[in-house]
Amino acid sequence: MRIITLTTDFGIRDWFVGTMKGVIHGINSRTTIVDITHDVPPGELNAGAFALVNSYRFFPKRTIHVAVVDPGVGGKRKAIAVQTSNYFFIGPDNGVLSWALGKEKIKGIRSLENERYFLKPISRTFHGRDIFSSVAAHLSCGVRMEKLGPALKEIVQLHWPQPKRMRNGLEGAVVYVDRFGNAITNLDAALIARGKQDKAEIFIGSKRLCVISDSYESVPAGHAVAVLGSTGCLEIAVNGGSAAQQLKLRRGDAVLLHVGIDVRRL
């Protein structure tokens, strides 16, 4: 038995996800399928990559992770399977797998070209069903990676914004907004730990937003606070509300972490 996870932007209103599961079970009925999320905003590769990188490592070794956020479906982008020391990853070669793979030791990359392992006929618009689900199911049955197609040396990489040193702190960015309206940044725990957390303040431009604290309820209801969240990164939240709505935060917004960070040690 092998676990196959699914991360997509398909939603659950249509038949897409259910059909992918049907294909998998039609090839290997003993496979366990786990939904990571199907609520990735349509076509947003960064959101899909963020969901995958923050979830994949909590599964048992040899889990097969399928991620389908594929605005280029039917075009020139490749379909790939990647084997790492711990897992398998399957999806379009458009960067959606790259953040997770950046945390892993890659053992092999294959371009999915052997149609023996595809569902026929192959749709131009639903490779999640006809290629990715089918290949994942065959892989779970023990098909070897080298049979899937020719080897590749590299994959498409999505840009991960790196924090910048400032005179009195760091400049980061909002990289994801979750369903609660929390604005998750690229300022990770390792950076925060190097400074004096109790003196750090968060700014958007010249506007002071909040301080860093240990929990959402450390501030009164309706007030903003920054906490180190489950992703290991600093997130801006509003106690009992949505930071995205109340503070008008969006992905890509610059976030300034002022005071308490000794930038000479970064």
TORVEXTOR-581639 format. One line per field, with one value per residue: residue number from 0; residue in three letters; x negated, y negated, z negated of N, C-alpha, C in turn. Coordinates in steps of 0.2 Angstrom, whole numbers, plus 5000, padded with zeros to 4 digits. Last residue first. Layout:
<recs>
vexvex = c(NUM ...) .
palo = c(ALA ...) .
n.px = c(X ...) .
n.py = c(Y ...) .
n.pz = c(Z ...) .
ca.px = c(X ...) .
ca.py = c(Y ...) .
ca.pz = c(Z ...) .
c.px = c(X ...) .
c.py = c(Y ...) .
c.pz = c(Z ...) .
</recs>
This chain:
<recs>
vexvex = c(265 264 263 262 261 260 259 258 257 256 255 254 253 252 251 250 249 248 247 246 245 244 243 242 241 240 239 238 237 236 235 234 233 232 231 230 229 228 227 226 225 224 223 222 221 220 219 218 217 216 215 214 213 212 211 210 209 208 207 206 205 204 203 202 201 200 199 198 197 196 195 194 193 192 191 190 189 188 187 186 185 184 183 182 181 180 179 178 177 176 175 174 173 172 171 170 169 168 167 166 165 164 163 162 161 160 159 158 157 156 155 154 153 152 151 150 149 148 147 146 145 144 143 142 141 140 139 138 137 136 135 134 133 132 131 130 129 128 127 126 125 124 123 122 121 120 119 118 117 116 115 114 113 112 111 110 109 108 107 106 105 104 103 102 101 100 99 98 97 96 95 94 93 92 91 90 89 88 87 86 85 84 83 82 81 80 79 78 77 76 75 74 73 72 71 70 69 68 67 66 65 64 63 62 61 60 59 58 57 56 55 54 53 52 51 50 49 48 47 46 45 44 43 42 41 40 39 38 37 36 35 34 33 32 31 30 29 28 27 26 25 24 23 22 21 20 19 18 17 16 15 14 13 12 11 10 9 8 7 6 5 4 3 2 1 0) .
palo = c(LEU ARG ARG VAL ASP ILE GLY VAL HIS LEU LEU VAL ALA ASP GLY ARG ARG LEU LYS LEU GLN GLN ALA ALA SER GLY GLY ASN VAL ALA ILE GLU LEU CYS GLY THR SER GLY LEU VAL ALA VAL ALA HIS GLY ALA PRO VAL SER GLU TYR SER ASP SER ILE VAL CYS LEU ARG LYS SER GLY ILE PHE ILE GLU ALA LYS ASP GLN LYS GLY ARG ALA ILE LEU ALA ALA ASP LEU ASN THR ILE ALA ASN GLY PHE ARG ASP VAL TYR VAL VAL ALA GLY GLU LEU GLY ASN ARG MET ARG LYS PRO GLN PRO TRP HIS LEU GLN VAL ILE GLU LYS LEU ALA PRO GLY LEU LYS GLU MET ARG VAL GLY CYS SER LEU HIS ALA ALA VAL SER SER PHE ILE ASP ARG GLY HIS PHE THR ARG SER ILE PRO LYS LEU PHE TYR ARG GLU ASN GLU LEU SER ARG ILE GLY LYS ILE LYS GLU LYS GLY LEU ALA TRP SER LEU VAL GLY ASN ASP PRO GLY ILE PHE PHE TYR ASN SER THR GLN VAL ALA ILE ALA LYS ARG LYS GLY GLY VAL GLY PRO ASP VAL VAL ALA VAL HIS ILE THR ARG LYS PRO PHE PHE ARG TYR SER ASN VAL LEU ALA PHE ALA GLY ALA ASN LEU GLU GLY PRO PRO VAL ASP HIS THR ILE ASP VAL ILE THR THR ARG SER ASN ILE GLY HIS ILE VAL GLY LYS MET THR GLY VAL PHE TRP ASP ARG ILE GLY PHE ASP THR THR LEU THR ILE ILE ARG MET) .
n.px = c(4883 4876 4879 4892 4900 4916 4922 4930 4942 4946 4958 4964 4972 4984 4985 5002 5009 5019 5028 5031 5043 5040 5029 5032 5048 5050 5046 5032 5024 5007 4993 4980 4965 4963 4966 4979 4986 4979 4975 4985 4990 5006 5020 5036 5048 5045 5029 5016 5014 5021 5011 4994 4982 4977 4971 4982 4988 4987 4983 4979 4971 4972 4977 4968 4967 4953 4945 4943 4944 4934 4919 4913 4913 4925 4929 4921 4928 4941 4942 4951 4960 4977 4994 5007 5023 5036 5039 5034 5018 5007 4990 4979 4975 4957 4945 4931 4924 4915 4909 4905 4908 4907 4921 4926 4930 4943 4941 4947 4947 4939 4939 4926 4913 4910 4920 4922 4937 4949 4953 4943 4937 4945 4955 4970 4977 4989 4986 4984 4998 5002 4995 5000 5013 5012 5005 5013 5027 5029 5021 5023 5034 5033 5032 5032 5029 5040 5029 5018 5001 4991 4988 4981 4968 4965 4961 4944 4938 4924 4917 4914 4912 4916 4926 4930 4933 4945 4954 4952 4955 4968 4971 4963 4968 4970 4984 4980 4974 4962 4958 4946 4933 4924 4934 4939 4952 4959 4967 4971 4966 4974 4981 4998 5007 5007 5002 5008 5009 5006 5005 4995 4993 4982 4981 4971 4958 4962 4977 4978 4973 4968 4979 4982 4976 4975 4988 4992 4982 4986 4999 4995 4987 4997 5012 5023 5035 5029 5032 5040 5037 5024 5022 5030 5024 5027 5020 5022 5029 5032 5024 5032 5043 5038 5034 5047 5053 5046 5049 5063 5063 5057 5068 5081 5083 5081 5069 5053 5041 5028 5021 5013 5014 5004 5004 4996 4997 4996) .
n.py = c(4808 4800 4787 4785 4790 4784 4773 4765 4770 4777 4774 4780 4778 4789 4802 4804 4790 4782 4773 4775 4782 4792 4798 4801 4804 4808 4812 4803 4804 4806 4811 4823 4829 4847 4860 4863 4860 4843 4831 4817 4800 4792 4780 4782 4788 4791 4787 4800 4813 4821 4826 4827 4821 4807 4792 4778 4768 4758 4742 4736 4734 4750 4758 4766 4773 4774 4781 4784 4797 4803 4798 4810 4823 4827 4822 4831 4844 4842 4830 4821 4821 4822 4823 4815 4822 4826 4839 4844 4835 4829 4827 4819 4803 4800 4790 4782 4780 4767 4755 4756 4772 4786 4794 4811 4817 4825 4838 4842 4859 4867 4882 4893 4904 4915 4930 4945 4950 4961 4971 4980 4975 4978 4993 4998 5000 4994 4981 4979 4979 4968 4958 4959 4955 4942 4936 4940 4938 4929 4918 4914 4908 4903 4912 4929 4944 4958 4965 4962 4968 4977 4977 4965 4958 4946 4936 4935 4937 4936 4942 4938 4923 4920 4906 4893 4891 4897 4887 4878 4885 4888 4877 4875 4882 4896 4904 4919 4928 4935 4946 4946 4947 4943 4941 4941 4934 4932 4920 4912 4896 4884 4880 4885 4892 4880 4869 4869 4879 4888 4902 4913 4928 4938 4953 4958 4962 4959 4951 4933 4921 4915 4908 4895 4884 4887 4886 4872 4866 4870 4864 4851 4850 4852 4850 4856 4852 4855 4871 4880 4893 4900 4914 4929 4945 4962 4977 4991 5002 5001 4994 4991 4985 4976 4966 4963 4958 4947 4939 4937 4929 4917 4914 4910 4895 4891 4891 4885 4886 4884 4897 4911 4927 4941 4958 4971 4989 5006) .
n.pz = c(4947 4938 4940 4936 4923 4920 4913 4926 4938 4952 4965 4979 4995 5003 5008 5004 4994 4982 4975 4962 4963 4973 4968 4955 4948 4931 4918 4920 4935 4940 4949 4945 4948 4950 4947 4950 4938 4934 4923 4925 4922 4922 4920 4913 4911 4894 4887 4888 4886 4895 4903 4895 4893 4903 4910 4913 4928 4937 4942 4958 4968 4974 4961 4947 4931 4919 4905 4892 4890 4898 4903 4915 4919 4920 4933 4941 4938 4942 4956 4967 4977 4969 4970 4964 4961 4965 4965 4976 4978 4990 4992 4992 4988 4985 4977 4971 4954 4946 4948 4961 4968 4979 4985 4988 5004 5012 5023 5040 5045 5058 5067 5065 5073 5080 5084 5093 5102 5093 5085 5081 5071 5060 5061 5053 5041 5039 5039 5052 5056 5049 5056 5069 5067 5062 5073 5085 5084 5073 5076 5089 5096 5109 5119 5114 5121 5121 5109 5096 5096 5098 5111 5114 5108 5103 5091 5086 5070 5059 5044 5031 5021 5005 5001 5002 5015 5017 5012 5022 5034 5039 5047 5058 5069 5074 5066 5056 5042 5031 5018 5004 4999 5009 5023 5040 5050 5065 5076 5091 5097 5108 5119 5116 5108 5095 5088 5076 5064 5051 5044 5037 5028 5019 5012 4999 4994 4977 4972 4970 4968 4979 4986 4981 4986 4999 5003 5001 5010 5022 5023 5022 5034 5044 5047 5054 5042 5025 5018 5014 5011 5001 4998 4997 5000 5003 5003 5014 5019 5032 5045 5055 5050 5041 5050 5056 5045 5042 5053 5051 5039 5045 5055 5055 5045 5032 5026 5034 5041 5038 5027 5022 5015 5011 5009 5000 5004 5000) .
ca.px = c(4887 4875 4872 4891 4893 4912 4921 4927 4938 4945 4952 4965 4966 4983 4980 4996 5009 5012 5027 5025 5042 5046 5029 5027 5043 5052 5053 5036 5028 5014 4997 4987 4968 4962 4960 4975 4984 4984 4972 4983 4986 5001 5015 5029 5048 5049 5036 5018 5010 5024 5016 5001 4982 4980 4971 4976 4989 4993 4982 4985 4969 4970 4979 4970 4968 4960 4946 4942 4948 4940 4923 4914 4906 4922 4932 4920 4921 4939 4942 4946 4954 4971 4988 5003 5017 5033 5041 5041 5022 5013 4996 4979 4980 4963 4947 4936 4925 4919 4911 4900 4909 4904 4915 4926 4926 4941 4943 4943 4951 4939 4941 4933 4915 4905 4919 4920 4930 4947 4958 4948 4933 4944 4948 4966 4970 4989 4988 4978 4993 5005 4994 4993 5012 5015 5002 5006 5024 5033 5021 5018 5035 5035 5027 5036 5026 5036 5031 5025 5006 4993 4990 4989 4970 4966 4966 4950 4940 4930 4918 4911 4915 4910 4925 4929 4928 4939 4953 4950 4949 4964 4975 4961 4969 4963 4981 4984 4977 4966 4959 4953 4938 4922 4930 4938 4945 4959 4962 4974 4965 4971 4974 4993 5008 5008 4999 5011 5006 5008 5007 4997 4996 4985 4981 4977 4961 4957 4972 4981 4977 4963 4976 4986 4978 4968 4985 4996 4982 4980 4998 4999 4984 4991 5007 5017 5034 5032 5027 5042 5040 5029 5019 5031 5025 5027 5023 5019 5026 5037 5022 5026 5044 5041 5029 5041 5056 5046 5042 5061 5066 5054 5061 5079 5083 5088 5073 5059 5047 5032 5023 5013 5016 5007 5004 5000 4994 5000) .
ca.py = c(4811 4807 4789 4787 4788 4788 4780 4765 4765 4779 4771 4780 4778 4783 4797 4807 4795 4785 4773 4771 4776 4787 4797 4796 4805 4805 4813 4807 4799 4808 4805 4821 4824 4840 4858 4864 4867 4848 4837 4823 4805 4795 4784 4779 4783 4793 4787 4793 4809 4818 4822 4830 4828 4810 4799 4781 4772 4762 4747 4737 4730 4743 4758 4760 4774 4771 4781 4777 4793 4803 4797 4804 4820 4829 4819 4824 4843 4842 4837 4820 4825 4819 4826 4814 4821 4819 4834 4843 4841 4827 4831 4824 4807 4799 4796 4781 4784 4773 4757 4752 4765 4782 4790 4805 4817 4819 4837 4837 4853 4865 4875 4892 4898 4913 4922 4941 4948 4956 4966 4982 4975 4971 4990 4996 5002 5002 4984 4979 4985 4974 4959 4961 4962 4947 4936 4941 4942 4935 4921 4919 4912 4898 4906 4923 4939 4953 4964 4964 4963 4976 4983 4965 4965 4946 4941 4932 4940 4932 4943 4944 4926 4922 4913 4895 4887 4901 4893 4876 4883 4893 4879 4872 4875 4893 4900 4913 4928 4929 4945 4945 4948 4948 4939 4945 4933 4936 4923 4916 4903 4886 4883 4881 4893 4887 4870 4864 4880 4881 4900 4906 4925 4931 4950 4955 4965 4960 4957 4940 4924 4919 4915 4901 4884 4886 4892 4877 4865 4872 4871 4853 4849 4857 4847 4854 4854 4850 4866 4873 4891 4895 4909 4922 4940 4955 4972 4985 5002 5000 4998 4994 4990 4982 4969 4965 4964 4952 4941 4941 4936 4921 4915 4917 4899 4890 4897 4884 4888 4878 4894 4903 4922 4935 4953 4965 4983 5000) .
ca.pz = c(4952 4937 4941 4943 4924 4924 4909 4920 4935 4946 4962 4972 4991 4999 5011 5006 5000 4984 4982 4964 4959 4974 4975 4956 4954 4937 4920 4915 4931 4939 4946 4949 4945 4952 4945 4955 4939 4935 4927 4921 4927 4919 4924 4913 4916 4900 4887 4889 4882 4889 4906 4897 4893 4897 4910 4911 4922 4937 4937 4953 4962 4975 4968 4951 4938 4922 4913 4894 4887 4900 4896 4912 4918 4914 4927 4941 4937 4935 4953 4961 4978 4972 4969 4969 4958 4967 4959 4976 4977 4985 4993 4997 4987 4989 4979 4975 4961 4946 4941 4956 4967 4973 4986 4984 4999 5010 5016 5035 5043 5051 5067 5066 5069 5075 5084 5087 5101 5098 5086 5087 5077 5062 5059 5059 5042 5040 5032 5048 5058 5048 5048 5067 5069 5058 5067 5085 5089 5074 5069 5087 5090 5103 5119 5115 5117 5124 5116 5098 5097 5091 5108 5114 5109 5110 5092 5091 5077 5062 5051 5034 5027 5009 5002 4995 5013 5019 5008 5016 5033 5035 5042 5052 5069 5073 5071 5058 5049 5033 5025 5007 4995 5004 5018 5034 5046 5059 5073 5085 5097 5101 5120 5119 5115 5097 5095 5081 5071 5052 5051 5036 5034 5019 5019 5001 5000 4982 4972 4973 4962 4975 4989 4979 4979 4995 5004 4998 5002 5020 5023 5017 5028 5043 5042 5057 5049 5030 5021 5013 5018 5002 4995 5000 4995 5006 4999 5013 5012 5027 5038 5057 5055 5038 5046 5060 5048 5037 5052 5056 5039 5040 5057 5055 5051 5035 5025 5030 5044 5038 5034 5021 5020 5009 5014 5000 5004 5000) .
c.px = c(4882 4879 4871 4884 4892 4905 4918 4927 4936 4940 4952 4958 4968 4976 4979 4992 5002 5013 5020 5023 5036 5044 5034 5027 5038 5047 5055 5043 5032 5018 5004 4990 4975 4967 4958 4968 4980 4981 4976 4979 4984 4997 5009 5025 5041 5049 5039 5026 5011 5020 5019 5005 4989 4980 4973 4977 4982 4994 4988 4983 4974 4968 4977 4972 4971 4960 4953 4943 4948 4945 4930 4918 4907 4915 4928 4922 4919 4932 4940 4947 4949 4965 4982 4996 5012 5027 5039 5043 5030 5017 5001 4985 4980 4968 4953 4938 4931 4919 4916 4902 4905 4906 4913 4920 4926 4936 4940 4945 4946 4943 4942 4934 4923 4908 4914 4919 4928 4940 4956 4953 4938 4942 4948 4960 4966 4982 4988 4980 4987 5000 4997 4992 5004 5013 5005 5004 5017 5029 5025 5017 5029 5035 5028 5030 5029 5034 5039 5026 5013 4998 4993 4992 4978 4969 4968 4955 4945 4931 4925 4912 4911 4913 4919 4927 4926 4933 4947 4949 4947 4958 4972 4965 4967 4964 4974 4981 4981 4968 4964 4952 4945 4928 4928 4933 4945 4952 4963 4968 4969 4971 4971 4987 5003 5010 5001 5008 5009 5005 5010 4999 4998 4987 4985 4976 4968 4960 4968 4975 4980 4967 4972 4983 4981 4970 4979 4992 4986 4979 4992 4999 4988 4988 5002 5012 5027 5030 5030 5037 5042 5031 5023 5027 5025 5028 5022 5023 5022 5035 5027 5023 5038 5042 5032 5036 5051 5049 5042 5054 5064 5056 5057 5072 5081 5089 5080 5063 5054 5039 5027 5015 5017 5009 5007 4999 4998 4996) .
c.py = c(4814 4811 4797 4789 4790 4786 4785 4772 4767 4775 4774 4779 4777 4783 4791 4802 4798 4790 4776 4770 4771 4781 4791 4794 4799 4807 4810 4807 4804 4803 4807 4815 4823 4836 4851 4863 4868 4855 4842 4827 4811 4800 4787 4783 4780 4787 4789 4793 4801 4814 4818 4824 4831 4817 4802 4789 4775 4765 4751 4743 4731 4740 4751 4762 4768 4772 4778 4776 4785 4798 4797 4804 4813 4826 4821 4821 4836 4841 4836 4826 4824 4823 4823 4817 4821 4817 4827 4839 4839 4833 4829 4828 4812 4804 4795 4788 4781 4777 4763 4755 4762 4775 4787 4801 4811 4820 4830 4837 4848 4859 4873 4884 4897 4907 4920 4934 4944 4954 4961 4976 4977 4971 4983 4992 5001 5004 4992 4982 4985 4980 4966 4962 4964 4954 4941 4941 4944 4940 4928 4922 4917 4902 4902 4917 4932 4948 4963 4961 4966 4970 4982 4972 4966 4953 4941 4937 4936 4936 4939 4944 4932 4926 4914 4903 4889 4897 4897 4882 4881 4890 4884 4874 4871 4885 4897 4910 4922 4929 4939 4946 4949 4951 4944 4942 4937 4935 4927 4920 4906 4893 4885 4884 4889 4887 4877 4865 4875 4879 4893 4904 4918 4929 4943 4952 4963 4964 4957 4945 4931 4922 4919 4908 4891 4887 4892 4884 4870 4871 4874 4861 4851 4856 4852 4851 4851 4852 4861 4868 4884 4895 4903 4917 4933 4950 4965 4980 4996 5000 4996 4997 4994 4988 4976 4969 4967 4958 4947 4943 4940 4928 4919 4919 4906 4895 4896 4891 4887 4880 4887 4900 4915 4931 4947 4961 4977 4994) .
c.pz = c(4957 4942 4941 4945 4931 4925 4914 4917 4928 4943 4954 4969 4984 4995 5008 5010 5001 4989 4985 4971 4961 4970 4976 4963 4955 4942 4926 4916 4926 4935 4946 4945 4949 4948 4947 4953 4945 4936 4928 4926 4922 4924 4920 4917 4917 4905 4894 4889 4883 4885 4900 4900 4895 4898 4904 4912 4919 4930 4936 4948 4956 4969 4970 4958 4941 4929 4914 4902 4889 4897 4898 4905 4915 4913 4921 4935 4937 4934 4946 4956 4972 4973 4972 4967 4964 4964 4960 4970 4977 4985 4988 4997 4993 4987 4984 4978 4964 4953 4941 4949 4962 4973 4979 4985 4995 5004 5014 5028 5039 5050 5060 5066 5070 5071 5079 5089 5095 5097 5092 5089 5083 5069 5063 5057 5048 5041 5033 5041 5054 5050 5046 5060 5068 5060 5062 5077 5088 5078 5069 5080 5089 5096 5113 5115 5119 5120 5116 5105 5098 5091 5101 5112 5109 5112 5099 5092 5080 5069 5053 5041 5030 5015 5006 4995 5006 5016 5010 5011 5026 5032 5037 5046 5063 5074 5069 5064 5050 5040 5026 5015 4998 5000 5013 5029 5040 5056 5067 5082 5091 5101 5113 5119 5119 5105 5098 5088 5076 5059 5050 5043 5033 5026 5018 5008 5002 4988 4978 4972 4964 4969 4983 4981 4976 4988 4999 4998 4999 5012 5020 5017 5022 5036 5040 5053 5052 5037 5026 5015 5019 5010 4995 4996 4999 5001 5002 5008 5010 5020 5033 5051 5057 5043 5043 5056 5053 5040 5047 5056 5045 5040 5052 5055 5050 5041 5028 5029 5040 5041 5033 5027 5018 5015 5011 5006 5004 5000) .
</recs>
